[in-house]
Amino acid sequence: MMEFIVEKIGMSRTISVPSKPVTLVRVLEAKVCEVNDGVAIVAYNNGKKMNKAVEGQQKKYNLSSEFNRFVTLEVANTEAGDIDTSVLAEAKVVKSSFKTKGRGFTGPMVRWNFGGGPASHGHRFGRRTGSISMNEYPGRVQPGKKMAGQYGNTTNSVKNEIISYDPENRILVLAGSVSGANGSMGRIKVTK
């Protein structure tokens, strides 16, 4: 199982008939710092985060200043250096994990697809939740009750078939869609 940090570019479609929807992701340039039983500390570039802890890691592993994020991944490498992406050329299926788009604090109609109440005259129901509990027994709100709250911004994984891989530009074409906004970071795991 090999893992890679990727950036979602966006969606497109194939020119075959019938065409297939595809998602384009860019495999980020990453440096393997140290390997221990196939699990490695990997450094990659994302944003401008810089503090003493990051600087200490860069000094320890002799990295240039753009590699400012560290993550543990399962890699094909046996020693430190550039991450080995040759596995992607033969891979057939990957498991993509991305954060879904954050929708903020959302009402029950958007978050849980509730129907809402009548919107005609004389009703004050509108877009409310309605009744949330039972009568005397059990006399409390059950755990997991569908209510308003934070919606989105959760990690979601999906399996995608690989359509093609361009090793020169490090662009991977996956069948179907993956969660998250364009430009968001995620990870892919080679499963087959």
RODREN-608351 format. One record per atom (N, C-alpha, C, O, CB): residue in one letter; x, y, z. Coordinates in steps of 0.1 Angstrom, whole numbers, plus 2048, in hexadecimal, padded with zeros to 3 digits. Glycine has a CB too. Example, Ala and Ser with C-alpha at 12.3 -4.5 7.8 and 13.67 -1.06 7.14 Angstrom:
A8847C784EA87B7D384EA8847DF84EA88E7DF855A8717D385AS8807EA847S8897F5847S88180084FS88680B850S88D7FA839
END
This chain:
M8087F4800M800800800M80980C800M80F81080AM7F680080CM8098137F5M8118207F4M80882C7F5M7FD82C7EFM8198207E7E80D8367FCE8058427FEE80C84E7F8E81884F7F8E80284580DF8048587F3F8098647EDF8018707F2F7F586F7F3F80A8637DEI80787C7F3I8008887F6I7FD88E7E8I8058907E0I8088927FFV7F08927E6V7EB8977D9V7E38A47DBV7DE8A77E6V7E388C7D2E7E38AB7D0E7DB8B87D0E7D08B67C5E7D38B27BAE7E48C47CDK7C48B97C8K7B98B87BFK7B98C37B5K7B98CF7BAK7AB8B77C6I7BA8C17A8I7BA8CB79EI7AC8CF79AI7A88DB79AI7C28C7791G7A48C5797G7968C7793G7918BB78BG7978B178AG7958D478BM7848BD786M77E8B277EM77E8B576FM77E8C176BM7708B0783S77D8AA767S77C8AC759S77589F754S76E89875CS78B8AD752R77689C747R77188F742R77988A737R781892731R76289273DT77887D734T780877729T77987B71CT76E87E71BT78186872BI781879711I77C87C704I7768706FDI7728706F1I7868836FBS776865704S7708586FES76185A6FES75B863704S77484C707V75B8506F6V74C8506F5V7478436FBV74B8396F5V7478536E7P73F842705P73B84E70DP746853716P74E84B71AP72E84B716S746860719S751866721S74F862730S744860735S752875720K75A862737K75A85F746K75E86B74EK767872749K763853749P75786E759P75C879761P769875769P76A86A76EP75187D76CV77387E769V78087B76FV784887778V780892776V78A878765T78C884782T79288E78BT7A188E789T7A7883788T78E88B79AL7A789A787L7B589B786L7BC89F793L7B78A8799L7B98A677BV7C6897797V7CD89A7A3V7DC89B7A0V7E1893798V7CA8907AFR7E38A47A7R7F28A57A5R7F989F7B1R7F68A27BDR7F68B47A4V8028967AEV80A88F7B9V8148997BDV81D89D7B5V8108817B4L81589D7CAL81E8A77CEL82C8A27CFL82E8967D2L81A8AD7DCE8358AB7CDE8448A87CEE8468A67DDE8438B07E4E84D8B37C7A84C89B7E1A84E8997EFA85C8927F1A86188B7E9A8438907F5K8618957FDK86E88F801K86C88580CK866888816K87889A805V87287980AV87186F815V87D87281FV88887281AV872860810C87A87582CC884879835C88B86D83BC89786C83CC87E882840E882864840E888857846E87D84C845E87184F845E88C859855V882840843V879834841V87B82A84CV886827850V87C82E833N870825851N87081B85CN866811859N85A81485BN86F82286AD869805854D8607FA851D8567FE847D84A7FB849D8597F585EG85A80583CG850809832G848816835G84281B82CG8477FE82FV84881A842V841826845V84C831846V85683084DV839825853A84983D840A85384783FA84E855843A842857843A858848831I85785D848I85486B84AI85687283DI861872838I85D872856V84C879838V84D87F82BV84A88E82CV841892833V843879821A852896825A8518A5826A84C8AA818A8508A580EA85E8AC829Y8428B3819Y83D8B980CY83A8C880EY83B8CD81AY8308B1808N8378CF804N8358DD804N8268E0804N81E8DC7FBN83C8E47F8N8218E880EN8138ED80EN8128FA816N8148FA823N80A8E2814G810905810G80E912817G81B91781BG826913817G805910822K81B921825K82792782AK82A924839K83192C83FK825936828K82491983EK82691684CK83591584FK83C90D849K81E909850M83991C859M84791C85DM84891F86CM84492A871M850925855N84E916874N851919882N85E911886N86490B87EN84591588BK861912893K86E90C897K86E8FD895K8788F7892K8719108A6A8628F7898A8618E8897A8648E4888A86B8DA886A8538E389BV85E8EB87FV85F8E8870V86E8EA86CV8748E2865V8568F1868E8748F6871E8828F986EE88B8EE873E8958EA86DE886906873G8888E987FG8908DF885G8908D287DG89A8CB87BG88C8DC893Q8848CE878Q8838C2870Q88A8C4862Q8918BB85EQ8748BF86DQ8898D085DQ8908D3850Q89F8D1852Q8A68CC849Q88D8E184BK8A48D685DK8B38D6860K8B78C7862K8C18C385DK8B68DE86CK8AF8C0869K8B28B286DK8B38A9860K8BB8A185FK8A78AC876Y8A98AB857Y8A98A384BY8AF8AA83EY8AE8A5833Y89A89F847N8B58B6840N8BC8BD836N8B38C082AN8B68BD81FN8C88B4831L8A88C682DL89E8CA823L89E8D9820L8A38E1828L88F8C6827S89A8DC813S8998EA810S88D8F0816S8848E981BS8998EC800S88C8FE817S88190481FS87390281AS86A905821S88491381FE8718FE80DE8638FC808E85C8F080EE8508EF80EE8638FC7F9F8648E6812F85E8DA818F85A8DD827F8628DB830F8678CE817N84E8E2829N84A8E6836N83F8DE83DN83A8E2848N8468F5835R83B8D3837R8318CA83DR8368BC83ER83D8B7835R8238CB835F8338B6849F8388A884BF82C89F84EF8238A2855F8428A8857V82D892848V82288984AV82887B849V833879843V81788A83FT822871850T82786384FT81F85C844T81285C844T82685C85CL82685583BL81F84E830L82684082EL83183E832L820856823E81E837828E82482B824E82A82D816E82383180DE81A81F824V83782A814V83E82D807V845821802V847817809V847839809A8498227F5A8508187EEA85F8197F0A8678107EEA84D8187DFN8638257F5N8728287F7N87781F802N87081B80BN8748377FAT88481C801T88B81580BT89581F813T89881C81ET893809806E89982A80DE8A0834814E89C842810E893844807E8B0832811A8A184C817A89D85A815A8A085F807A8A985A800A8A486381FG898869803G89A86E7F5G88C8727F0G8828737F7G8A18657ECD88B8757E3D87F8787DCD87586C7DDD8798607DDD88187C7CDI86886F7DFI85E8647E0I85D85D7D3I85D8627C8I85186A7E4D85C84F7D4D85C8477C8D84D8467C3D8458407C9D8618397CBT84B84C7B7T83D84C7B1T83B8417A6T83184179FT83A85A7ACS8458397A4S84582F799S83982579BS83481F791S852827798V8358237A7V82A81A7ABV81D81E7A3V81581679FV82781A7BAL81B82B7A1L80E83079BL80D82D78CL80282C787L80E84079CA818829786A817826778A810818776A80981676CA825824772E81280F77FE80B80277EE7FE801786E7F67F7785E8147F7783A7FB80B78FA7F080A798A7E380A790A7E2811786A7F08157A2K7D8804795K7CB80378FK7C080B797K7B8812791K7C77F578DV7C18097A4V7B780F7ADV7BE8177B9V7C88117BEV7AD8057B2V7B98227BCV7BE82A7C8V7B282D7D1V7A782F7CDV7C68367C3K7B682F7DEK7AC8337E8K7B08427EBK7BA8457F0K7AC82B7F5S7A784B7E7S7A985A7E9S7A285F7F6S79785C7F7S7A58627DDS7AA8667FES7A486B80AS7A687A80AS7B187F80AS7AB865817F79B88280AF79B89080AF791896814F78888E819F7978967FCK7938A2819K7898A9821K77E8AE819K7808B480EK7908B482AT7718AC81DT7668B1815T7658C0817T76B8C6820T7598AA81AK75E8C780EK75C8D580FK7558D981CK74B8D381FK7558DB803G75A8E2823G7548E6830G7488EF82DG7498F9826G75E8EE839R73C8EC833R7308F4831R72D8FD83DR72390483DR7248EB82DG7358FC848G732904853G7278FE85CG7238F385AG730912850F721907864F71690386CF709904863F70690E85EF71490D879T7028F8862T6F88F7858T6EB8F285FT6EB8EA869T6FC8ED84DG6E08F685AG6D38F285FG6CF8E485BG6D68DE852G6C88FB85BP6C58DE861P6C28D085EP6BD8CD84FP6BE8C284AP6B78CB867M6B78D7849M6B28D583BM6BE8D3831M6BD8CB828M6AA8E1837V6C98DB834V6D48D982BV6DD8CD82FV6E18C5827V6DD8E682BR6DF8CC83CR6E88C2842R6E38B4840R6EA8AA83DR6EB8C5850W6D68B2843W6D08A5844W6C48A383AW6BE899839W6CA8A2851N6C28AD831N6B88AC827N6AA8AB82CN6A18A4827N6BB8A081EF6A78B1838F69A8B283EF6908B9834F6958C282CF69A8B884CG6838B6835G67A8BC82CG6758CA830G6708D2828G66E8B482BG6768CD83DG6718DA842G6628D9844G65C8CF840G6758E6839G65C8E4849G64E8E484BG6468EC840G64D8F1837G64A8EB859P6398ED841P6318F4837P636903837P638909841P6228F383AA63690982BA63A91782AA62E920827A63092C825A64491881ES62291B829S616923826S61292B832S61992B83CS60A91A822H608933831H60493C83CH600935848H5FA92A848H5F8945837G60393B854G5FF935860G60892B866G606926871G5F292E85FH61492885FH61D91F865H62A926869H62F92F862H62191485AR62F922874R63C928879R64791D879R65191F87FR63A92E887F644912872F64E907872F65A90B869F66590A86FF6478FA86CG65890E85DG663912854G66E908852G66B8FD84DG66A91F85AR67A90B855R685902852R68B8FC85FR6968F8860R69090A84BR6828FB869R6878F5876R6898E6876R6858DF86DR67D8FA881T68E8E1881T6918D3883T6848CC886T6828C1881T69B8D088EG67B8D288EG66F8CB893G6728C48A0G67C8C78A6G66A8C1888S66A8BA8A4S66B8B38B0S6788AB8B0S67C8A58A6S65F8A98B2I67F8AB8BCI68C8A48BCI68C8988C5I6968918C6I6978AE8C0S6828968CDS68388B8D7S6758848D9S66C8878D2S6878918E4M67587A8E2M66A8728E5M6638778F1M6678818F7M66E8638E7N6578708F5N650874900N65687090DN66287090FN64186F8FFE64E86A916E653867924E65F85D923E66885D92AE64886292CY65D85391AY668849918Y66E84B90AY66684B901Y66383B91AP67B84D908P68684D912P68885B918P69085D921P69384990CG680865914G68087291AG68D879918G691882921G67D871928R69487790ER6A187D90BR6A387D8FCR69C8768F4R6AD877912V6AD8858F7V6B08858E9V6BA87A8E6V6C58798EDV6B68938E5Q6B78718DDQ6C08668DAQ6CE86B8D4Q6CE8758CCQ6B985C8D0P6D98648D7P6E68678D1P6E58668C2P6DE85D8BCP6F185F8D7G6EC86E8BBG6EC86E8ACG6E18748A5G6DF872899G6ED85F8A8K6D887B8ADK6CC8828A7K6D188C89CK6DA89489EK6C48898B2K6CA88C891K6CD895886K6C98A3889K6BD8A688AK6C7890879M6D28AC88BM6CF8BA88EM6D88C3886M6E18BE87EM6D18BC89DA6D68D0888A6DF8DA882A6ED8D9888A6EE8D4893A6D98E8884G6F78DC880G7058DC885G70F8DD87AG70C8E086FG7078CF88DQ71C8DA87EQ7278DB874Q7258D1869Q7238C586CQ7348D987CY7268D585DY7248CC851Y72F8CE848Y7348D9844Y7168D084AG7358C2844G7418C283BG74D8C3843G74D8C184FG7408CE831N7598C583CN7668C5842N7698B984AN76F8B9854N7678D184CT7658AD844T7698A084AT77089883FT76E89A833T75C89884FT77988F844T78188783AT77887C834T77087583BT78D880841N77987B827N77187281FN77A86A816N78287080FN765879817S77985D816S78185480DS77884D802S76D849805S78984A815V77E84C7F6V7778457ECV78183E7E3V78C8437E1V76E8507E3K77D8337DDK78682B7D4K7848307C6K7798327C1K78481C7D5N78F8337BFN78E8387B1N79882F7A8N7A282B7ACN7938467B0E79382C79CE79B825792E7A482F78CE7A083B789E79281E787I7B082B789I7BA834782I7B8833773I7B982976DI7C9831786I7B683F76DI7B483F75EI7C2841757I7C583974EI7AB84B75AS7CA84A75CS7D784C757S7E0853761S7DB85A76BS7D785374AY7ED85275FY7F7859767Y80285F75FY808858757Y7FD850772D80486C760D80F873759D81B876763D81A87F76BD80A881753P82586D762P83086E76BP83887C76AP83E880774P83A86376AE83988175EE84088E75CE83A89A764E8418A176BE84189174DN82D89B763N8268A676AN8208A2777N81A8A977EN81B8AC761R82189577AR81C88F787R80D890788R808892793R823895793I80688F77DI7F789077DI7F188377BI7F487B772I7F389A772L7E8880785L7E0873785L7D2876782L7CC87F787L7E286D793V7CC86E779V7BE86F774V7B686477BV7B9858778V7BD870765L7AD868783L7A585E78AL79685E785L791868782L7A5861799A790852784A78285177FA77985678AA77C852796A77F84277BG76F85D787G765862791G76A86E798G774875794G76285779BS7648717A4S76787D7ABS76D87A7B9S76C86E7BES75B8857ADV7748837BFV7798827CCV77488F7D4V7718997CEV7898827CDS77388E7E1S76E8997E9S7778A57E9S7838A37E5S76B8947F8G7728B07EEG77B8BC7F0G77A8C67E5G7768C37DAG7898B77F2A77F8D27E8A77F8DD7DEA78C8DB7D6A7958D47D9A7808EA7E6N78C8E27CAN7978E27C1N7A38E87C9N7A18F37CFN7948E97B4G7AF8E37C8G7BB8E87CFG7BC8E27DDG7C68E67E4G7B98F77D0S7B38DA7E1S7B48D47EFS7BE8C87EFS7C08C17E5S7A78D07F4M7C58C67FAM7CE8BC7FCM7C88AF801M7BF8B0809M7DA8C0805G7CD8A47FDG7C8897802G7D288D800G7DE8907FDG7BB8937FAR7CF880803R7D9875800R7D286A7F9R7C68687FAR7DE87080EI7DA8637F1I7D58577EAI7DD84B7EEI7E984C7F1I7D685A7DAK7D78407EEK7DD8337F2K7DB8297E7K7D08277E3K7D782E800V7E68247E2V7E581A7D7V7E080D7DDV7E68077E6V7F38187D0T7D48087D8T7CF7FC7DET7D17EF7D5T7D27E47DAT7C07FD7E0K7D27F27C7K7D47E77BEK7DE7EB7B4K7E27E37ABK7C77E27B7
END
